[in-house]
């Protein structure tokens, strides 16, 4: 009997201890208070889904998700080439969940892939992708395990540090290999050869020659195998952070760039490729890698796509109905358009002019053009000249004269992208002088971000490739002087539309996605249109106004003030950004004529544009609702980009 009592007492004692431990556990984690609060709110809200309400309530109290692991995959991009994808997994409510994935474009450096070197390039790409997948699965997985996906800056810094450590290791390894090979080589005694007599005639010819020495090509930036992992992981982490915050990616990136600016967004102007007559297209012409349509600012994405589609169909109709060279191709180029068969640049530009005339599009007013010349790819280093067409070579100075002639004839062309090699700096400056008042020069800064700026260049093309992190994009766009065009690489992954979110989140003025005839590009155009609709419905879609000022409109040279000083507005591109547009402001936009805009600038004495609060009268301007508020906002955010 006594043993039974003792046994019962031991069980009671154990139960008592468990009960006290449970009470302490619940008390330490505030379970009773939260249960009481949840039940109270549940009663007052009286939701239809009682358990769903409770689930959401307690989910909001759960711990912040942390990265549990990364997973690397080898996938195929839009051209059937290998690319590396990074997946991010997090612990959410005590369970591991796949948050997001990302795959960015790769650039291997060196020569571009051709029919002669495609096999070697494929092997090189496979090595890059395999290394990237290994980086994601092993070292990066260990480095980022336990990190919060919302700590973008800290994670990107760790990714950059890891990459720089690998770069240093690769550099030390190469130096070691070079030193060993130098020791192993036998020292050869140079044999002194008899000096040849100098040819006086050749010396006289060299002295009398005015040819300038040819600048050799700059060494390409080295591309470290595996660097794809850095950019892919960074983007996947950003997408995970946006998902955790339950906001779109573009708003998440805007918060990373400027946490206080969440009420003002504008859609970048879409630069749409409509023709391709580059080096790898049929026909002799190599010069026009892309002819790009620049729509007027303020047009919706759907309107731009519709207009571009009409223009392309009319061009195809003209080609098929005429005997002009330029047979329609059934294959697609890397730029998302059908490659054309032309011999001279005038043929392509005349075709666009005829199509615009037939559709009653005002070329040079309603539509402008940009030309991606891909100048660095045209240089024949044996002849030391640019091969603008098969068998047709021009020196750098001759090419400048050719551009000048084209721009003067086709005034709708307002921008040239990479017209020359970086090494021809003197010709860049000369080109800027002869056409700078009517056309802007842009350079692709993706592959040489640390290179000194080229003379005359007022804008840059930027792509998200290789080891570029999201934080790098934010820093570049915050510090870069001049206009930025966010471009899409030719081998962009098919199903990732993050490029559109990044461009909107960074607040860029332009986005260049290529043509309208490939799925991976249309995915991004559709996403851009969806963002535009979302912002419009939320009432935070800003206006982006692009005005072309010519001599006839300005009546000569005039000075205007800005935060960056005084600059000339002669035949230049002039930008205005309106960051927050309400209904009354939208109503005033239709009354804002060019003459009124110029009048405000001409009478302005202060850099804050005080005159805009009392705009000058105009014969075509009615009484404008909300014009004072609009002009006050305009004065705060007006930005004139210099030297454009």
C-alpha positions as CSV (number, residue, x, y, z in Angstrom):
1,X,0.0,0.0,0.0
2,X,2.8,2.4,0.9
3,X,4.6,1.6,-2.3
4,X,1.4,2.6,-4.3
5,X,1.2,5.9,-2.5
6,X,4.9,6.6,-3.2
7,X,4.4,5.8,-6.9
8,X,1.4,8.1,-7.1
9,X,3.3,10.8,-5.4
10,X,6.1,10.5,-7.9
11,X,3.7,10.7,-10.9
12,X,2.0,13.7,-9.3
13,X,5.3,15.3,-8.7
14,X,6.4,14.8,-12.4
15,X,3.1,16.1,-13.7
16,X,3.4,19.2,-11.4
17,X,6.9,19.9,-12.7
18,X,5.7,19.6,-16.3
19,X,2.7,21.8,-15.6
20,X,5.0,24.5,-14.1
21,X,7.4,24.3,-17.0
22,X,4.6,24.6,-19.6
23,X,3.2,27.6,-17.7
24,X,6.6,29.3,-17.7
25,X,7.1,28.5,-21.4
26,X,3.7,30.1,-22.3
27,X,4.4,33.0,-20.1
28,X,7.8,33.7,-21.5
29,X,6.4,33.6,-25.1
30,X,3.4,35.7,-24.2
31,X,1.0,33.0,-25.4
32,X,-1.9,33.8,-23.0
33,X,-1.8,37.5,-23.8
34,X,-1.7,36.9,-27.6
35,X,-4.5,34.3,-27.4
36,X,-6.7,36.7,-25.4
37,X,-6.0,39.5,-27.9
38,X,-6.6,37.2,-30.9
39,X,-9.9,35.9,-29.6
40,X,-11.0,39.5,-28.8
41,X,-10.3,40.7,-32.3
42,X,-11.8,37.6,-33.7
43,X,-15.1,38.3,-31.9
44,X,-15.3,41.9,-33.0
45,X,-14.4,41.3,-36.6
46,X,-16.6,38.2,-36.9
47,X,-14.9,36.9,-40.1
48,X,-16.5,34.3,-42.3
49,X,-13.3,32.2,-42.2
50,X,-12.6,32.0,-38.4
51,X,-9.6,29.7,-38.6
52,X,-8.2,31.6,-41.6
53,X,-8.4,34.8,-39.6
54,X,-6.6,33.2,-36.6
55,X,-4.0,31.7,-39.0
56,X,-3.2,35.1,-40.5
57,X,-3.1,36.7,-37.1
58,X,-0.5,34.3,-35.7
59,X,1.5,34.2,-39.0
60,X,2.1,37.9,-38.5
61,X,3.6,37.1,-35.1
62,X,5.9,34.4,-36.5
63,X,9.7,34.9,-36.6
64,X,11.3,36.6,-39.6
65,X,12.1,34.2,-42.4
66,X,15.8,33.2,-42.6
67,X,17.6,31.7,-45.6
68,X,17.9,27.9,-45.0
69,X,19.8,27.0,-48.2
70,X,20.5,28.0,-51.8
71,X,20.1,25.7,-54.7
72,X,21.9,26.1,-58.1
73,X,20.5,24.8,-61.4
74,X,21.8,24.7,-64.9
75,X,19.0,25.8,-67.3
76,X,18.7,26.9,-70.9
77,X,18.1,30.5,-71.9
78,X,16.1,31.9,-74.8
79,X,18.8,30.9,-77.3
80,X,19.1,27.3,-76.1
81,X,22.4,28.1,-74.2
82,X,23.2,27.1,-70.7
83,X,22.6,29.6,-67.9
84,X,22.8,29.3,-64.1
85,X,19.7,29.7,-61.9
86,X,19.7,30.4,-58.2
87,X,16.9,29.3,-55.9
88,X,16.4,30.6,-52.3
89,X,14.8,28.5,-49.6
90,X,13.7,30.0,-46.2
91,X,12.3,28.7,-42.9
92,X,8.8,30.1,-42.6
93,X,6.6,29.0,-39.7
94,X,9.0,26.1,-38.9
95,X,8.8,24.8,-42.5
96,X,11.2,25.1,-45.4
97,X,9.7,26.8,-48.4
98,X,11.1,27.8,-51.8
99,X,10.8,31.6,-52.0
100,X,12.1,32.6,-55.4
101,X,14.6,31.9,-58.2
102,X,16.5,34.1,-60.6
103,X,18.8,33.6,-63.6
104,X,20.5,36.6,-65.2
105,X,22.3,36.9,-68.5
106,X,25.9,36.0,-69.0
107,X,28.7,37.7,-70.9
108,X,31.8,35.5,-71.5
109,X,34.0,38.3,-72.8
110,X,36.4,38.0,-75.7
111,X,35.2,37.4,-79.3
112,X,31.5,37.1,-79.9
113,X,30.1,33.7,-80.8
114,X,30.2,32.9,-84.6
115,X,29.7,29.9,-86.8
116,X,33.4,29.3,-86.6
117,X,33.9,29.4,-82.8
118,X,30.5,28.3,-81.5
119,X,31.8,24.9,-80.2
120,X,34.6,26.5,-78.2
121,X,32.2,29.1,-76.9
122,X,29.7,26.4,-75.8
123,X,32.4,24.6,-73.9
124,X,33.5,27.8,-72.2
125,X,29.9,28.6,-71.3
126,X,29.4,25.1,-69.9
127,X,32.4,25.7,-67.7
128,X,31.1,29.0,-66.5
129,X,27.7,27.6,-65.6
130,X,29.1,24.5,-63.9
131,X,31.3,26.7,-61.7
132,X,28.4,29.0,-60.9
133,X,26.2,26.2,-59.9
134,X,29.0,24.8,-57.6
135,X,29.4,28.2,-56.1
136,X,25.7,28.5,-55.3
137,X,25.5,25.0,-53.8
138,X,28.5,25.1,-51.6
139,X,30.4,28.3,-50.6
140,X,27.5,30.8,-51.1
141,X,25.1,28.4,-49.5
142,X,27.2,28.3,-46.3
143,X,27.9,32.1,-46.3
144,X,24.2,33.1,-46.6
145,X,22.7,30.4,-44.4
146,X,20.8,32.1,-41.5
147,X,20.7,35.5,-43.2
148,X,17.5,37.4,-43.6
149,X,16.5,37.9,-47.3
150,X,15.5,41.5,-46.4
151,X,19.1,42.4,-45.6
152,X,19.9,43.1,-49.2
153,X,22.9,45.4,-48.7
154,X,24.6,43.1,-46.2
155,X,24.0,40.0,-48.5
156,X,25.3,41.9,-51.6
157,X,28.4,42.9,-49.7
158,X,29.1,39.3,-48.7
159,X,28.6,38.3,-52.3
160,X,31.0,41.0,-53.6
161,X,33.6,40.1,-51.0
162,X,33.4,36.4,-52.0
163,X,33.8,37.4,-55.7
164,X,36.7,39.7,-55.1
165,X,38.4,36.9,-53.1
166,X,38.0,34.5,-56.0
167,X,39.4,37.2,-58.4
168,X,42.4,37.6,-56.2
169,X,42.9,33.8,-56.1
170,X,42.7,33.6,-59.9
171,X,45.2,36.4,-60.2
172,X,47.7,34.8,-57.9
173,X,47.3,31.4,-59.6
174,X,48.0,33.0,-63.0
175,X,51.1,34.8,-61.7
176,X,52.4,31.6,-60.2
177,X,51.8,29.6,-63.5
178,X,53.6,32.4,-65.5
179,X,56.6,32.4,-63.1
180,X,56.9,28.6,-63.3
181,X,56.7,28.6,-67.1
182,X,59.4,31.3,-67.3
183,X,61.7,29.2,-65.1
184,X,61.2,26.1,-67.2
185,X,61.9,27.8,-70.5
186,X,65.4,27.7,-71.7
187,X,67.2,31.0,-72.0
188,X,67.9,31.6,-75.6
189,X,70.8,33.8,-76.6
190,X,69.7,36.3,-79.1
191,X,71.6,36.3,-82.4
192,X,72.6,39.7,-83.5
193,X,71.6,40.2,-87.1
194,X,73.3,42.8,-89.4
195,X,71.5,46.0,-89.4
196,X,69.6,46.7,-92.6
197,X,70.2,50.0,-94.4
198,X,67.3,52.4,-94.0
199,X,65.3,53.1,-97.0
200,X,65.4,56.8,-97.5
201,X,62.3,56.7,-99.8
202,X,60.2,54.9,-97.2
203,X,61.5,57.4,-94.5
204,X,60.4,60.3,-96.7
205,X,57.1,58.6,-97.3
206,X,56.5,58.2,-93.5
207,X,57.5,61.7,-92.8
208,X,55.2,63.1,-95.4
209,X,52.3,60.9,-94.4
210,X,49.6,62.5,-92.3
211,X,48.1,59.2,-91.1
212,X,47.7,59.0,-87.3
213,X,49.0,56.0,-85.5
214,X,46.3,53.3,-85.0
215,X,45.3,52.7,-81.5
216,X,45.3,48.9,-80.7
217,X,42.3,47.4,-79.0
218,X,42.0,47.7,-75.2
219,X,42.3,44.4,-73.5
220,X,38.8,43.0,-72.7
221,X,37.7,42.9,-69.1
222,X,38.4,39.4,-67.7
223,X,35.3,37.3,-66.9
224,X,35.8,35.0,-64.0
225,X,34.1,31.6,-64.4
226,X,31.2,31.3,-62.0
227,X,30.5,35.0,-61.8
228,X,26.9,34.3,-62.9
229,X,26.2,33.0,-59.4
230,X,26.7,36.5,-57.9
231,X,24.1,38.4,-59.9
232,X,21.7,35.5,-59.9
233,X,21.8,35.0,-56.1
234,X,21.5,38.8,-55.5
235,X,18.4,39.0,-57.7
236,X,16.8,35.9,-56.1
237,X,17.4,37.3,-52.6
238,X,15.7,40.6,-53.7
239,X,12.7,38.8,-55.0
240,X,12.5,36.8,-51.8
241,X,12.7,40.0,-49.8
242,X,9.8,41.5,-51.8
243,X,7.8,38.4,-51.3
244,X,8.3,38.5,-47.5
245,X,7.4,42.2,-47.4
246,X,4.4,41.4,-49.6
247,X,5.1,44.2,-52.1
248,X,6.0,44.1,-55.8
249,X,9.7,43.9,-56.7
250,X,9.8,47.4,-58.1
251,X,8.5,48.9,-54.9
252,X,11.0,46.8,-52.9
253,X,13.9,48.1,-55.0
254,X,12.7,51.7,-54.7
255,X,12.6,51.3,-50.9
256,X,16.2,50.0,-51.1
257,X,17.2,53.0,-53.1
258,X,15.2,55.6,-51.3
259,X,13.0,54.5,-48.4
260,X,11.3,57.9,-48.2
261,X,10.3,58.0,-51.9
262,X,7.4,55.5,-52.2
263,X,4.7,57.7,-53.6
264,X,6.2,58.6,-57.0
265,X,6.9,56.2,-59.9
266,X,7.1,56.7,-63.6
267,X,7.3,54.1,-66.4
268,X,10.5,54.2,-68.4
269,X,10.1,55.1,-72.0
270,X,10.3,51.9,-74.1
271,X,12.9,51.9,-76.8
272,X,11.7,49.3,-79.3
273,X,14.0,47.7,-81.9
274,X,12.3,47.7,-85.3
275,X,15.1,46.8,-87.7
276,X,18.4,44.9,-87.6
277,X,21.0,45.1,-90.3
278,X,24.1,44.2,-88.3
279,X,27.2,42.1,-89.0
280,X,25.5,38.8,-88.7
281,X,22.4,39.7,-90.8
282,X,21.9,38.8,-94.4
283,X,23.0,41.5,-96.9
284,X,26.2,43.5,-97.1
285,X,25.3,46.2,-94.5
286,X,27.0,45.8,-91.1
287,X,26.5,49.3,-89.7
288,X,22.9,49.3,-88.3
289,X,23.0,46.6,-85.6
290,X,19.7,48.0,-84.4
291,X,17.3,50.8,-85.6
292,X,15.3,51.7,-82.5
293,X,12.0,53.5,-82.2
294,X,11.8,56.3,-79.6
295,X,8.1,57.1,-78.9
296,X,7.0,60.3,-77.5
297,X,6.9,60.4,-73.7
298,X,3.5,60.0,-72.1
299,X,2.3,57.1,-74.3
300,X,1.2,54.0,-72.6
301,X,3.1,50.8,-73.0
302,X,0.1,49.2,-75.0
303,X,0.0,52.2,-77.3
304,X,3.8,51.9,-78.0
305,X,3.5,48.2,-78.8
306,X,0.5,48.8,-81.0
307,X,2.2,51.6,-82.9
308,X,5.4,49.6,-83.3
309,X,3.5,46.5,-84.6
310,X,1.7,48.6,-87.2
311,X,5.0,50.1,-88.3
312,X,6.7,46.8,-88.6
313,X,3.8,45.2,-90.6
314,X,3.8,48.2,-92.9
315,X,7.5,47.8,-93.5
316,X,7.1,44.1,-94.3
317,X,4.3,45.0,-96.7
318,X,6.5,47.5,-98.5
319,X,9.4,45.0,-98.8
320,X,7.2,42.2,-100.1
321,X,5.4,44.5,-102.6
322,X,8.5,46.1,-104.0
323,X,11.6,45.0,-105.8
324,X,13.8,46.7,-103.3
325,X,16.5,44.6,-101.6
326,X,15.6,43.3,-98.2
327,X,13.8,40.0,-98.5
328,X,11.7,39.1,-95.5
329,X,13.6,36.6,-93.3
330,X,11.8,33.8,-91.5
331,X,14.4,33.6,-88.7
332,X,14.7,35.9,-85.8
333,X,17.9,37.8,-84.8
334,X,19.3,38.2,-81.3
335,X,17.5,41.6,-81.1
336,X,14.0,40.1,-81.3
337,X,13.3,41.4,-84.9
338,X,13.6,39.9,-88.3
339,X,17.1,40.6,-89.8
340,X,17.0,42.7,-93.0
341,X,18.9,42.3,-96.2
342,X,20.3,45.8,-97.1
343,X,23.5,47.1,-98.7
344,X,23.4,50.7,-97.5
345,X,22.1,52.4,-94.4
346,X,19.9,54.8,-96.4
347,X,17.8,51.8,-97.6
348,X,16.8,50.9,-94.0
349,X,16.1,54.5,-93.0
350,X,14.1,55.2,-96.2
351,X,12.0,52.1,-95.5
352,X,11.1,53.4,-92.1
353,X,10.3,56.8,-93.6
354,X,8.0,55.3,-96.2
355,X,6.2,53.2,-93.7
356,X,5.6,56.2,-91.4
357,X,4.3,58.3,-94.3
358,X,1.9,55.5,-95.3
359,X,0.6,55.3,-91.7
360,X,0.6,59.0,-91.3
361,X,3.0,58.8,-88.4
362,X,5.0,62.1,-88.1
363,X,8.6,60.9,-88.1
364,X,10.7,63.4,-86.3
365,X,7.7,64.7,-84.3
366,X,5.6,61.8,-83.2
367,X,8.4,59.2,-83.6
368,X,12.1,59.5,-83.3
369,X,14.9,57.0,-84.0
370,X,18.1,55.8,-82.4
371,X,20.7,53.7,-84.0
372,X,22.8,51.1,-82.3
373,X,25.9,51.0,-84.5
374,X,27.9,48.4,-82.5
375,X,31.0,50.2,-83.7
376,X,33.5,48.0,-81.7
377,X,32.4,44.9,-83.6
378,X,33.0,46.5,-87.0
379,X,36.7,47.1,-86.6
380,X,38.9,45.0,-88.9
381,X,42.2,45.1,-87.1
382,X,44.2,43.8,-90.1
383,X,43.1,46.7,-92.2
384,X,42.8,49.1,-89.2
385,X,39.4,50.3,-90.5
386,X,35.7,49.8,-89.8
387,X,33.9,47.4,-92.2
388,X,30.6,49.1,-92.5
389,X,29.5,46.8,-95.3
390,X,31.0,43.7,-96.8
391,X,34.1,44.8,-98.6
392,X,33.6,48.5,-97.7
393,X,36.0,49.9,-95.2
394,X,36.2,53.4,-93.6
395,X,38.7,55.0,-91.2
396,X,37.4,56.5,-88.0
397,X,37.5,60.0,-89.5
398,X,35.6,58.8,-92.6
399,X,33.0,57.1,-90.4
400,X,32.5,60.4,-88.5
401,X,31.8,62.1,-91.8
402,X,29.4,59.4,-92.8
403,X,27.4,59.8,-89.5
404,X,27.3,63.5,-90.1
405,X,25.8,63.0,-93.5
406,X,23.2,60.5,-92.2
407,X,22.1,62.7,-89.3
408,X,21.8,65.8,-91.5
409,X,19.6,63.8,-94.0
410,X,17.6,61.9,-91.5
411,X,16.8,64.4,-88.8
412,X,14.5,61.9,-86.9
413,X,17.7,60.1,-85.8
414,X,18.4,61.7,-82.4
415,X,20.7,59.1,-80.7
416,X,23.7,57.0,-81.7
417,X,24.8,54.1,-79.5
418,X,28.4,52.9,-79.7
419,X,29.2,54.6,-83.1
420,X,32.9,54.0,-82.6
421,X,35.4,52.0,-80.5
422,X,36.4,53.3,-77.1
423,X,40.0,53.7,-78.3
424,X,39.0,56.3,-80.9
425,X,38.5,59.0,-78.3
426,X,39.5,61.8,-80.6
427,X,36.8,60.8,-83.1
428,X,34.2,60.6,-80.3
429,X,34.9,64.2,-79.5
430,X,34.9,65.2,-83.2
431,X,31.6,63.4,-83.7
432,X,30.1,65.1,-80.7
433,X,31.1,68.4,-82.2
434,X,29.7,67.9,-85.7
435,X,26.3,66.3,-84.7
436,X,26.1,67.1,-80.9
437,X,23.4,69.7,-81.3
438,X,21.0,67.4,-83.1
439,X,21.9,64.0,-81.8
440,X,23.1,62.5,-78.5
441,X,25.8,59.9,-78.2
442,X,25.4,56.8,-75.9
443,X,27.9,54.2,-74.9
444,X,27.5,50.7,-73.5
445,X,29.1,50.9,-70.1
446,X,28.2,47.4,-69.0
447,X,31.5,45.7,-69.7
448,X,33.8,48.5,-68.7
449,X,32.1,50.2,-65.8
450,X,35.3,51.7,-64.3
451,X,36.6,53.1,-67.6
452,X,36.9,56.9,-67.9
453,X,34.0,58.6,-69.6
454,X,34.2,59.1,-73.4
455,X,34.2,62.7,-74.7
456,X,30.8,63.8,-75.9
457,X,28.9,60.9,-74.4
458,X,25.8,62.0,-72.5
459,X,24.2,58.7,-71.7
460,X,25.0,55.1,-71.1
461,X,23.5,51.7,-71.7
462,X,23.5,49.4,-68.6
463,X,22.7,45.6,-68.5
464,X,22.3,43.3,-65.5
465,X,24.8,40.6,-66.1
466,X,27.5,38.4,-64.4
467,X,28.6,39.6,-61.0
468,X,26.5,42.8,-60.9
469,X,24.4,42.8,-57.7
470,X,21.1,44.7,-57.0
471,X,23.1,47.0,-54.7
472,X,25.6,47.7,-57.6
473,X,22.7,48.7,-59.9
474,X,21.4,51.1,-57.2
475,X,24.8,52.6,-56.7
476,X,25.5,53.0,-60.4
477,X,22.1,54.6,-61.1
478,X,22.5,56.9,-58.2
479,X,26.0,58.1,-59.1
480,X,25.9,58.1,-62.9
481,X,25.9,61.5,-64.5
482,X,23.7,61.7,-67.6
483,X,20.9,59.6,-68.9
484,X,20.8,55.8,-68.4
485,X,19.2,53.2,-70.7
486,X,18.5,49.9,-69.0
487,X,19.1,47.3,-71.7
488,X,18.3,43.7,-72.1
489,X,21.0,41.2,-73.1
490,X,20.5,39.1,-76.2
491,X,20.4,35.9,-74.2
492,X,18.0,36.9,-71.5
493,X,16.2,34.1,-69.7
494,X,12.8,33.4,-71.1
495,X,10.5,33.4,-68.1
496,X,12.0,36.1,-65.9
497,X,10.3,39.5,-66.1
498,X,12.3,41.1,-63.2
499,X,14.1,43.5,-65.6
500,X,10.9,45.6,-65.9
501,X,10.6,45.8,-62.1
502,X,14.2,46.8,-61.7
503,X,13.9,49.6,-64.3
504,X,10.8,51.0,-62.6
505,X,12.2,50.6,-59.1
506,X,15.5,52.4,-60.0
507,X,13.5,55.3,-61.5
508,X,15.3,55.0,-64.9
509,X,14.2,57.1,-67.9
510,X,14.5,54.5,-70.6
511,X,14.3,50.7,-71.0
512,X,15.6,48.9,-74.1
513,X,14.0,45.4,-74.4
514,X,14.5,44.8,-78.1
515,X,11.9,43.8,-80.7
516,X,8.4,42.5,-80.3
517,X,8.7,39.0,-81.9
518,X,10.2,36.8,-79.1
519,X,8.6,35.4,-76.0
520,X,11.3,36.4,-73.5
521,X,11.0,40.1,-74.6
522,X,7.2,40.2,-74.7
523,X,7.1,38.8,-71.2
524,X,9.0,41.9,-70.0
525,X,6.8,44.3,-72.1
526,X,3.7,42.8,-70.6
527,X,5.1,43.1,-67.1
528,X,5.9,46.8,-67.8
529,X,2.3,47.3,-68.9
530,X,1.0,45.6,-65.8
531,X,3.1,47.8,-63.5
532,X,1.8,50.9,-65.4
533,X,-1.8,49.8,-64.7
534,X,-1.1,49.1,-61.0
535,X,0.5,52.5,-60.5
536,X,-2.3,54.2,-62.4
537,X,-5.0,52.5,-60.3
538,X,-3.1,53.5,-57.1
539,X,-2.9,57.1,-58.2
540,X,0.9,57.2,-58.0
541,X,1.9,57.0,-61.7
542,X,4.0,60.0,-62.5
543,X,4.4,61.7,-65.9
544,X,7.7,61.8,-67.8
545,X,7.8,64.6,-70.4
546,X,10.3,64.6,-73.2
547,X,10.5,67.8,-75.3
548,X,12.7,68.2,-78.4
549,X,13.8,71.9,-78.7
550,X,15.0,73.0,-82.1
551,X,16.5,76.3,-83.2
552,X,13.2,77.3,-84.9
553,X,11.2,76.6,-81.7
554,X,13.7,78.4,-79.5
555,X,14.6,81.3,-81.8
556,X,18.3,81.0,-81.0
557,X,20.4,80.1,-78.0
558,X,18.9,80.6,-74.6
559,X,20.2,79.8,-71.1
560,X,18.2,78.1,-68.4
561,X,19.0,77.5,-64.7
562,X,19.1,74.3,-62.9
563,X,20.6,72.8,-59.7
564,X,23.7,71.9,-61.8
565,X,24.3,75.4,-63.1
566,X,23.6,77.1,-66.4
567,X,23.6,75.2,-69.6
568,X,22.6,75.7,-73.2
569,X,19.3,74.4,-74.6
570,X,20.1,74.7,-78.3
571,X,18.7,71.7,-80.2
572,X,19.0,69.5,-77.2
573,X,16.9,66.9,-75.3
574,X,15.2,68.4,-72.3
575,X,13.7,66.3,-69.6
576,X,11.0,67.0,-67.0
577,X,10.0,64.5,-64.3
578,X,6.7,64.9,-62.5
579,X,6.9,62.6,-59.4
580,X,3.4,62.7,-58.0
581,X,0.4,63.2,-60.2
582,X,-3.1,63.6,-58.8
583,X,-6.3,64.0,-60.8
584,X,-6.0,67.8,-61.0
585,X,-2.4,67.7,-62.2
586,X,-3.3,65.2,-64.9
587,X,-6.0,67.6,-66.0
588,X,-3.5,70.4,-66.4
589,X,-1.0,68.4,-68.5
590,X,-3.1,68.8,-71.6
591,X,-2.9,72.6,-71.2
592,X,0.9,72.7,-70.8
593,X,2.0,73.8,-74.2
594,X,5.6,74.1,-75.4
595,X,5.4,77.9,-75.6
596,X,4.2,78.0,-72.0
597,X,7.0,75.8,-70.9
598,X,9.6,77.8,-72.7
599,X,8.1,81.0,-71.4
600,X,8.5,79.7,-67.8
601,X,12.1,78.9,-68.3
602,X,13.0,82.2,-70.1
603,X,11.6,84.3,-67.3
604,X,13.1,82.3,-64.5
605,X,15.6,84.1,-62.4
606,X,16.0,81.6,-59.6
607,X,17.2,78.0,-59.7
608,X,14.1,76.9,-57.8
609,X,11.9,78.1,-60.7
610,X,9.7,80.6,-58.7
611,X,8.1,81.9,-61.8
612,X,6.3,78.7,-62.3
613,X,3.9,79.6,-59.5
614,X,2.6,82.4,-61.7
615,X,3.0,81.2,-65.3
616,X,2.8,83.7,-68.2
617,X,-0.4,84.0,-70.0
618,X,-0.8,82.2,-73.4
619,X,-3.4,82.8,-76.0
620,X,-4.2,79.0,-76.3
621,X,-4.2,78.4,-72.5
622,X,-7.5,78.3,-70.8
623,X,-8.0,78.8,-67.1
624,X,-6.2,75.8,-65.7
625,X,-7.4,73.9,-62.6
626,X,-4.6,73.2,-60.2
627,X,-1.9,74.8,-62.3
628,X,-0.3,76.5,-59.2
629,X,0.1,73.2,-57.4
630,X,1.4,71.6,-60.5
631,X,4.0,74.2,-61.1
632,X,5.0,74.2,-57.5
633,X,5.7,70.5,-57.8
634,X,7.4,71.0,-61.2
635,X,9.7,73.5,-59.6
636,X,10.8,71.1,-57.0
637,X,11.5,68.2,-59.3
638,X,12.5,69.8,-62.6
639,X,15.8,68.3,-63.7
640,X,17.7,69.4,-66.8
641,X,20.3,66.8,-67.7
642,X,23.4,68.6,-68.8
643,X,25.3,68.2,-72.1
644,X,22.5,66.3,-73.8
